[in-house]
Amino acid sequence: MSSAVSLEYLESLVNEPNGIAGLNSSGKLNPSVLPAGSVETYKGQFATTALLIVAFPVGSIADYAYVDATNSFWYWNAKLVVPTWVNQVITPALYNALTTAQKACVPYIIIP
């Protein structure tokens, strides 16, 4: 036994909860239709880490920003004893001191 689904029915599901995610004018998914935390959240570019912290004193695990003073990306690490923004560029000694969970929160770049 076969069944058919009408085009009208499918179109009625676009951009509806538990429906079909629609595309924007560029043919890409609109991030607002994706589940929270499924996409990294870029917070912007800041001259210093102090300005980043003033703008975003608290973050989510996927948040990141670029800091001109360090010429690198900073990520929110919620697994630290005191959650904070951390530089992705890290020395081997500092990296080795992190727990496995802390290391997993940030795409660290280890430098000598």
C-alpha positions in Angstrom: 0.0 0.0 0.0 1.5 3.3 -1.0 0.6 6.8 0.2 1.2 10.2 -1.1 2.0 13.5 0.7 0.8 16.7 -0.9 3.1 19.5 -1.8 0.8 21.9 0.1 1.2 19.7 3.3 5.0 19.8 3.0 5.1 23.5 2.4 2.9 24.0 5.5 5.7 22.4 7.6 8.5 24.8 6.5 9.8 26.9 9.5 7.3 25.3 11.9 8.3 23.6 15.2 9.0 20.0 14.5 8.7 20.7 10.8 11.1 21.4 8.0 13.8 24.0 8.4 13.6 26.5 5.6 16.4 28.2 3.8 17.2 31.9 3.6 17.7 33.9 0.3 21.3 32.6 0.1 20.1 29.0 0.2 21.4 28.4 3.8 19.8 27.4 7.0 18.8 30.3 9.2 20.7 29.7 12.6 17.5 30.7 14.5 15.9 27.4 13.4 18.7 25.3 14.9 18.6 24.1 18.5 20.3 26.3 21.0 24.0 25.5 21.4 24.3 23.7 18.1 26.2 26.5 16.4 29.1 28.6 17.8 28.1 32.1 18.8 30.6 34.7 17.6 30.5 37.6 20.0 32.6 40.0 17.8 36.0 41.6 17.7 37.5 43.4 20.8 40.6 45.5 21.2 41.4 43.9 24.6 40.3 41.0 26.8 39.0 43.6 29.3 36.6 45.0 26.8 35.4 41.5 25.9 34.8 40.7 29.6 32.9 44.0 30.1 30.7 43.3 27.0 30.1 39.6 27.9 30.9 38.9 31.6 29.1 35.5 31.2 29.0 33.3 28.2 27.8 29.9 26.9 30.0 27.0 26.0 30.0 27.7 22.3 30.7 31.5 22.5 33.9 32.9 21.0 35.4 36.3 20.1 38.5 37.8 18.6 40.9 39.9 20.7 43.2 42.3 18.8 45.7 42.6 21.7 46.5 38.9 21.7 45.9 38.4 18.0 43.8 35.3 18.8 40.4 33.9 19.4 39.1 33.6 23.0 36.5 31.0 24.0 34.1 30.7 26.9 35.2 27.7 29.0 32.4 26.7 31.3 34.3 23.7 32.7 36.8 25.7 34.7 36.4 26.1 38.5 35.5 29.7 37.7 34.0 29.8 34.2 35.8 32.5 32.1 37.1 33.5 28.7 40.3 31.7 27.7 42.8 32.3 25.0 42.9 29.5 22.5 46.7 30.0 22.2 48.2 28.2 25.2 51.6 26.8 26.4 52.1 23.1 26.8 52.4 23.5 30.6 49.1 25.3 30.9 47.4 22.9 28.5 48.7 19.8 30.5 47.3 21.3 33.7 43.7 21.2 32.3 41.3 18.4 32.8 40.0 16.4 29.9 36.7 18.2 30.2 38.4 21.6 30.3 40.5 20.8 27.2 37.3 19.7 25.3 35.6 23.0 25.8 38.1 25.1 23.6 39.9 24.3 20.4 43.3 25.1 21.9 46.4 25.9 19.9 49.5 24.8 21.8 52.6 26.9 21.3 56.1 26.4 22.7 
